[in-house]
Amino acid sequence: MANTEQGIQDLLDRVAALHGTVVRERIADELVAHPGLADALVKQINELLEAVVTADDNAPPPPDKGLAQLVGIGPEAAGELGVTRLPHGVEAYDESVASERLNAVADLYYIYQHERIGVFRAIQKLQELFRAGSVMLSSGTGAYGLYQFDRREVLRYTRRDRLSAYRKAFGYGTAAVPAGSRANTDFHRLLTHFTNEVALFWRDKRISDVMRERAYDPSFGSMAVVRRSGLDLRNNLKFMSYGHLNVLRVEVMQLLDEAFRVLGSDDVKRLFGADTAWDVVESILTQHFNERLVSSPRQRMAVAGREVVRWLAQPHVLQTQRAQFEALLLQIAEYAEEWLTSAQSLGLAQRSQNERMLRRDTRPLPLAGRPAGTRAPLSPNGAPVRG
């Protein structure tokens, strides 16, 4: 049986011997001309190994889980350690993430960026002006939408609830988090790191394609670094996505949609001389709040950040084959660059630069036998003393 101590040892030795025999003796010459063949070979051997491990794990264990055999009790007592039961392991940690919760966090991030732009403050200010009769709105589509928006307010989560959710999920803001929870202060650092690695991976790949046709060199784009940074971010969000966040994001997404329908109505746009709902938002923010507008970069951060987190909600990041991983990662390559550029323009992130070349030291080497930094002794006429 392969699930014994000696059986697992023999299995690993046979797999290692198979790798060595095939690579050194069978296809050594072909690997030079076709580097991608190595990936296909490793994939097939790993699939065979995983099939054996899966079959052993699915086999029912003995009632005592092998303890009596190990300690030498009863008729099945082991005569040597090699015949005792040895499990292969437990379920992988990174494979136990529910995509529904991460998709909820992605939508909540989208909502947060629109909150920072000032969409909800703009609609609230328009409500105040409408109640006071300070604007020329009475019976149009926008006026009726403002009335309904106001009446439904008592049924929604409050602004304090939203700010508390942002603090809990992303560590943004200063609002108090619910009792028993903590602010996710690591989120922004991990998101910045992941987008940096994705952007750097594709920049390196473009350079590789320019330098050599169909380049295949692990030094151009580290797949392992991208996977690890993505898993770190995904695992961070895993524990911050429990609770009411799923329901809250559904309600606030409806609220955001309703707000834009009001702001984009004909009578409201005509009131501000605007062409779109975004023009109305920016007009209110500049006229009544005197704010510096950040609508464009924040809105692109909302879209790009949501797509990045949605990508992590799927098992794409667990892919270990380079060709398949690159094809899946291509879905968020431009989103990562866009998020990073927008965040950089707001001073919220910095691009990381990897130095793969050692800097040349142009300082002169010290003479042999003399400590570095000391000068040769001089004679009375200024010439160096020899010997």
C-alpha positions as CSV (number, residue, x, y, z in Angstrom):
1,M,0.0,0.0,0.0
2,A,1.3,3.5,-0.8
3,N,-0.2,5.0,2.3
4,T,2.4,3.3,4.5
5,E,5.6,4.9,5.6
6,Q,7.7,2.7,3.4
7,G,5.2,2.9,0.5
8,I,5.3,6.7,0.5
9,Q,9.1,6.7,0.6
10,D,9.2,4.3,-2.4
11,L,6.6,6.4,-4.3
12,L,8.6,9.6,-3.9
13,D,11.8,7.8,-4.9
14,R,10.2,6.3,-8.1
15,V,8.8,9.7,-9.1
16,A,12.2,11.3,-8.6
17,A,13.8,8.6,-10.7
18,L,11.2,9.0,-13.4
19,H,12.0,12.7,-13.6
20,G,15.7,12.1,-13.8
21,T,15.5,9.3,-16.4
22,V,13.2,11.2,-18.7
23,V,15.0,14.5,-18.5
24,R,18.6,13.2,-18.6
25,E,18.3,10.3,-21.0
26,R,15.1,10.4,-23.1
27,I,14.4,14.1,-24.0
28,A,17.6,15.9,-23.0
29,D,18.3,17.1,-26.6
30,E,14.7,18.1,-27.3
31,L,14.5,20.3,-24.2
32,V,17.0,22.7,-25.8
33,A,14.9,23.2,-28.9
34,H,11.5,23.0,-27.1
35,P,11.7,24.5,-23.6
36,G,7.9,24.2,-23.2
37,L,8.2,20.5,-23.3
38,A,9.5,20.5,-19.7
39,D,6.3,22.0,-18.4
40,A,4.2,19.4,-20.2
41,L,6.4,16.6,-18.8
42,V,6.2,17.9,-15.2
43,K,2.5,18.4,-15.5
44,Q,1.9,14.7,-16.6
45,I,4.1,13.3,-13.9
46,N,2.5,15.5,-11.2
47,E,-1.0,14.4,-12.4
48,L,0.0,10.7,-12.0
49,L,1.3,11.5,-8.5
50,E,-1.8,13.4,-7.5
51,A,-4.0,10.5,-8.8
52,V,-2.2,8.1,-6.5
53,V,-2.4,10.4,-3.5
54,T,-6.1,11.0,-4.2
55,A,-6.8,7.3,-4.3
56,D,-5.0,6.7,-1.0
57,D,-6.8,9.6,0.7
58,N,-10.2,8.3,-0.5
59,A,-9.5,4.8,0.9
60,P,-11.2,4.3,4.3
61,P,-8.7,4.3,7.2
62,P,-8.8,1.5,9.8
63,P,-11.1,2.1,12.8
64,D,-8.3,3.0,15.1
65,K,-6.6,5.2,12.4
66,G,-3.5,3.0,12.5
67,L,-2.7,3.7,16.2
68,A,-2.7,0.0,17.4
69,Q,-0.4,-1.0,14.5
70,L,2.0,1.8,15.3
71,V,2.3,1.2,19.1
72,G,2.3,-2.6,18.8
73,I,-1.0,-3.6,20.2
74,G,-3.1,-6.5,19.0
75,P,-2.6,-9.0,16.1
76,E,-2.0,-6.2,13.6
77,A,1.0,-4.8,15.4
78,A,3.7,-3.6,13.1
79,G,7.0,-5.4,13.1
80,E,8.8,-2.4,11.6
81,L,8.0,1.3,11.1
82,G,7.8,1.0,7.3
83,V,4.5,-0.9,7.3
84,T,2.7,1.6,9.6
85,R,0.0,3.9,8.1
86,L,1.2,7.4,7.1
87,P,-1.4,9.9,5.6
88,H,-0.3,12.1,2.8
89,G,-1.6,15.3,4.3
90,V,-4.7,17.4,4.7
91,E,-6.8,19.6,2.4
92,A,-4.7,22.5,1.0
93,Y,-5.4,25.8,2.8
94,D,-5.5,28.0,-0.3
95,E,-8.3,25.9,-1.9
96,S,-10.8,26.6,0.8
97,V,-12.1,30.1,-0.2
98,A,-15.7,30.7,-1.0
99,S,-16.0,32.9,-4.2
100,E,-19.3,34.4,-3.1
101,R,-17.7,36.2,-0.2
102,L,-14.8,37.6,-2.2
103,N,-17.3,38.8,-4.9
104,A,-19.2,40.6,-2.2
105,V,-16.0,42.3,-1.0
106,A,-15.2,43.3,-4.6
107,D,-18.5,45.0,-4.9
108,L,-18.0,46.7,-1.5
109,Y,-14.7,48.1,-2.8
110,Y,-16.5,49.5,-5.8
111,I,-19.0,51.1,-3.5
112,Y,-16.3,52.6,-1.3
113,Q,-14.6,54.4,-4.1
114,H,-17.9,56.0,-5.2
115,E,-18.4,57.0,-1.6
116,R,-15.0,58.7,-1.6
117,I,-15.9,60.5,-4.8
118,G,-18.9,62.0,-3.1
119,V,-21.9,60.5,-4.9
120,F,-23.9,60.0,-1.8
121,R,-23.0,63.4,-0.4
122,A,-24.1,64.9,-3.7
123,I,-27.5,63.2,-3.7
124,Q,-28.0,64.2,0.0
125,K,-27.2,67.8,-0.8
126,L,-29.7,67.7,-3.6
127,Q,-32.3,66.4,-1.2
128,E,-31.7,69.3,1.2
129,L,-32.0,71.8,-1.6
130,F,-35.2,70.1,-2.8
131,R,-36.8,70.1,0.6
132,A,-35.9,73.8,1.1
133,G,-37.3,74.7,-2.3
134,S,-33.9,76.2,-3.3
135,V,-33.9,74.5,-6.7
136,M,-36.3,74.5,-9.6
137,L,-37.6,71.0,-9.2
138,S,-41.2,70.2,-8.6
139,S,-42.8,67.3,-10.6
140,G,-40.3,65.9,-13.0
141,T,-38.7,62.5,-12.9
142,G,-35.8,63.7,-10.8
143,A,-38.1,65.4,-8.3
144,Y,-40.2,62.3,-7.9
145,G,-37.1,60.1,-7.6
146,L,-35.8,62.4,-4.8
147,Y,-39.1,62.0,-2.9
148,Q,-38.8,58.2,-3.2
149,F,-35.1,58.2,-2.3
150,D,-36.0,60.2,0.9
151,R,-38.9,58.0,1.9
152,R,-36.8,54.8,1.6
153,E,-34.0,56.1,3.8
154,V,-35.5,54.7,7.0
155,L,-35.3,51.2,5.6
156,R,-31.6,51.3,4.5
157,Y,-28.3,50.9,6.2
158,T,-27.1,54.2,7.5
159,R,-24.0,56.1,6.5
160,R,-22.4,55.0,9.8
161,D,-23.0,51.4,8.9
162,R,-21.3,51.9,5.5
163,L,-18.3,53.6,7.0
164,S,-18.0,50.9,9.6
165,A,-18.1,48.2,6.9
166,Y,-15.3,50.0,4.9
167,R,-13.2,50.1,8.0
168,K,-13.8,46.4,8.8
169,A,-13.2,45.1,5.2
170,F,-10.4,47.4,4.0
171,G,-9.1,49.4,7.0
172,Y,-10.2,52.6,5.3
173,G,-11.4,55.6,7.3
174,T,-11.6,56.2,11.1
175,A,-15.1,54.8,11.8
176,A,-15.5,52.4,14.7
177,V,-15.8,48.8,13.7
178,P,-18.5,46.5,15.1
179,A,-17.8,45.0,18.6
180,G,-15.8,41.9,18.4
181,S,-14.2,42.7,15.0
182,R,-11.1,44.6,13.9
183,A,-10.0,46.9,11.1
184,N,-8.3,45.2,8.1
185,T,-5.3,47.4,8.1
186,D,-3.3,45.0,5.8
187,F,-5.6,45.2,2.8
188,H,-4.3,48.2,1.0
189,R,-0.7,47.1,1.3
190,L,-1.5,43.6,0.0
191,L,-3.6,45.0,-2.9
192,T,-0.8,47.4,-3.9
193,H,1.7,44.6,-3.7
194,F,-0.4,42.2,-5.9
195,T,-1.2,44.8,-8.5
196,N,2.5,45.8,-8.6
197,E,3.6,42.2,-9.2
198,V,0.9,41.6,-11.9
199,A,2.0,44.8,-13.7
200,L,5.7,43.9,-13.3
201,F,5.1,40.4,-14.6
202,W,3.5,41.7,-17.9
203,R,6.1,44.4,-18.3
204,D,8.8,41.8,-18.1
205,K,6.9,39.6,-20.5
206,R,6.7,42.4,-23.1
207,I,10.4,43.0,-22.8
208,S,11.1,39.3,-23.2
209,D,8.9,39.1,-26.3
210,V,10.7,42.1,-27.8
211,M,14.2,40.8,-27.1
212,R,13.6,37.2,-28.2
213,E,10.8,35.7,-30.3
214,R,8.7,33.3,-28.2
215,A,11.0,33.8,-25.2
216,Y,10.6,31.3,-22.5
217,D,12.8,32.3,-19.6
218,P,11.7,32.1,-15.9
219,S,13.8,35.2,-15.2
220,F,11.3,37.2,-17.3
221,G,8.2,37.3,-15.1
222,S,8.1,35.3,-11.8
223,M,4.9,33.3,-11.8
224,A,5.6,32.2,-8.2
225,V,5.8,35.8,-6.9
226,V,2.5,36.7,-8.5
227,R,0.8,33.6,-7.1
228,R,2.1,34.2,-3.6
229,S,1.1,37.9,-3.5
230,G,-2.4,37.0,-4.9
231,L,-2.9,34.2,-2.3
232,D,-1.8,36.6,0.5
233,L,-4.5,39.1,-0.5
234,R,-7.1,36.4,-1.0
235,N,-6.5,34.9,2.4
236,N,-6.6,38.3,4.0
237,L,-10.0,39.0,2.5
238,K,-11.2,35.5,3.5
239,F,-11.5,36.4,7.2
240,M,-12.9,39.9,6.6
241,S,-15.8,38.9,4.4
242,Y,-18.0,37.2,7.0
243,G,-21.1,38.7,8.5
244,H,-23.5,41.2,7.0
245,L,-21.2,42.5,4.2
246,N,-22.9,40.4,1.6
247,V,-26.4,41.8,2.3
248,L,-25.0,45.3,2.8
249,R,-23.3,45.5,-0.6
250,V,-26.5,44.3,-2.3
251,E,-28.5,47.1,-0.7
252,V,-25.9,49.8,-1.3
253,M,-25.5,48.7,-4.9
254,Q,-29.2,49.3,-5.3
255,L,-28.8,52.6,-3.5
256,L,-26.0,53.7,-5.8
257,D,-28.0,52.7,-8.9
258,E,-31.0,54.7,-7.7
259,A,-28.9,57.7,-6.9
260,F,-27.5,57.8,-10.4
261,R,-30.9,57.4,-11.9
262,V,-32.0,60.5,-10.0
263,L,-28.9,62.5,-10.9
264,G,-29.1,61.5,-14.5
265,S,-32.8,62.5,-14.9
266,D,-33.6,65.2,-17.4
267,D,-34.9,67.8,-15.0
268,V,-31.9,67.4,-12.7
269,K,-29.4,67.6,-15.5
270,R,-31.2,70.6,-17.0
271,L,-31.1,72.3,-13.5
272,F,-27.2,72.2,-13.5
273,G,-26.7,72.5,-17.3
274,A,-25.1,69.1,-17.3
275,D,-24.9,66.3,-19.9
276,T,-24.4,63.3,-17.6
277,A,-25.0,62.3,-14.0
278,W,-21.3,62.6,-13.4
279,D,-21.5,66.2,-14.4
280,V,-24.2,66.8,-11.9
281,V,-22.1,65.1,-9.1
282,E,-19.1,67.3,-9.9
283,S,-21.2,70.5,-10.1
284,I,-22.6,69.9,-6.6
285,L,-19.2,69.0,-5.2
286,T,-17.6,72.1,-6.5
287,Q,-20.4,74.6,-5.9
288,H,-21.5,73.4,-2.4
289,F,-18.5,71.6,-1.0
290,N,-15.6,73.4,-2.8
291,E,-13.8,70.1,-3.3
292,R,-11.0,69.1,-5.5
293,L,-12.5,66.6,-8.0
294,V,-11.0,63.0,-8.1
295,S,-13.9,61.5,-10.0
296,S,-11.9,60.0,-12.9
297,P,-9.0,58.2,-11.0
298,R,-11.3,57.1,-8.1
299,Q,-13.9,55.7,-10.6
300,R,-11.2,53.7,-12.5
301,M,-9.8,52.4,-9.2
302,A,-13.3,51.2,-8.4
303,V,-13.7,49.3,-11.7
304,A,-10.2,48.0,-11.8
305,G,-10.0,47.0,-8.1
306,R,-13.3,45.2,-8.3
307,E,-12.1,43.2,-11.3
308,V,-8.9,42.3,-9.6
309,V,-10.6,41.0,-6.5
310,R,-13.2,39.1,-8.6
311,W,-10.3,37.4,-10.4
312,L,-9.0,36.2,-7.0
313,A,-12.4,34.8,-6.1
314,Q,-11.9,32.2,-8.8
315,P,-9.3,29.3,-8.6
316,H,-7.2,30.9,-11.3
317,V,-4.4,31.9,-8.9
318,L,-3.9,28.2,-8.0
319,Q,-2.8,27.3,-11.5
320,T,0.8,26.1,-11.6
321,Q,1.4,25.7,-15.3
322,R,3.0,28.8,-16.9
323,A,1.0,28.8,-20.2
324,Q,-2.4,28.4,-18.5
325,F,-1.5,30.9,-15.7
326,E,-0.4,33.6,-18.1
327,A,-3.6,33.1,-20.2
328,L,-5.8,33.5,-17.0
329,L,-3.7,36.4,-15.6
330,L,-4.2,38.3,-18.9
331,Q,-7.7,39.0,-17.8
332,I,-6.5,41.5,-15.2
333,A,-3.2,42.6,-16.7
334,E,-4.6,46.0,-17.9
335,Y,-6.8,46.4,-14.8
336,A,-3.7,46.1,-12.5
337,E,-1.8,48.7,-14.5
338,E,-4.9,51.0,-14.5
339,W,-5.5,50.6,-10.8
340,L,-1.8,51.2,-10.0
341,T,-1.6,54.3,-12.2
342,S,-4.8,55.8,-10.8
343,A,-3.7,55.1,-7.2
344,Q,-0.2,56.6,-8.0
345,S,-1.8,59.8,-9.3
346,L,-3.6,60.2,-6.0
347,G,-0.5,59.4,-3.9
348,L,-2.1,56.1,-2.6
349,A,0.5,53.7,-4.1
350,Q,3.9,53.5,-5.6
351,R,5.4,51.3,-8.3
352,S,7.9,48.8,-7.1
353,Q,11.1,48.4,-9.1
354,N,13.1,45.2,-9.0
355,E,16.8,45.6,-9.6
356,R,18.1,42.4,-11.3
357,M,21.5,43.9,-12.0
358,L,24.1,44.5,-9.4
359,R,25.4,48.1,-9.4
360,R,29.0,48.5,-10.5
361,D,31.3,49.6,-7.7
362,T,33.6,52.2,-9.3
363,R,35.7,52.8,-6.1
364,P,39.4,51.8,-6.4
365,L,40.4,48.5,-4.8
366,P,42.7,48.9,-1.8
367,L,46.3,47.8,-2.2
368,A,47.2,44.3,-1.0
369,G,48.5,44.2,2.6
370,R,47.2,47.7,3.5
371,P,43.8,48.4,5.2
372,A,41.2,50.0,3.1
373,G,41.0,53.8,3.5
374,T,44.7,54.3,4.4
375,R,47.2,56.1,2.3
376,A,50.8,54.9,1.5
377,P,53.5,56.6,3.6
378,L,55.4,59.4,1.9
379,S,59.2,60.3,2.0
380,P,60.2,63.9,2.9
381,N,60.2,64.9,-0.8
382,G,56.6,63.6,-1.3
383,A,57.4,60.3,-3.1
384,P,55.8,57.1,-1.9
385,V,58.1,54.9,0.3
386,R,58.7,51.5,-1.3
387,G,59.2,48.3,0.6
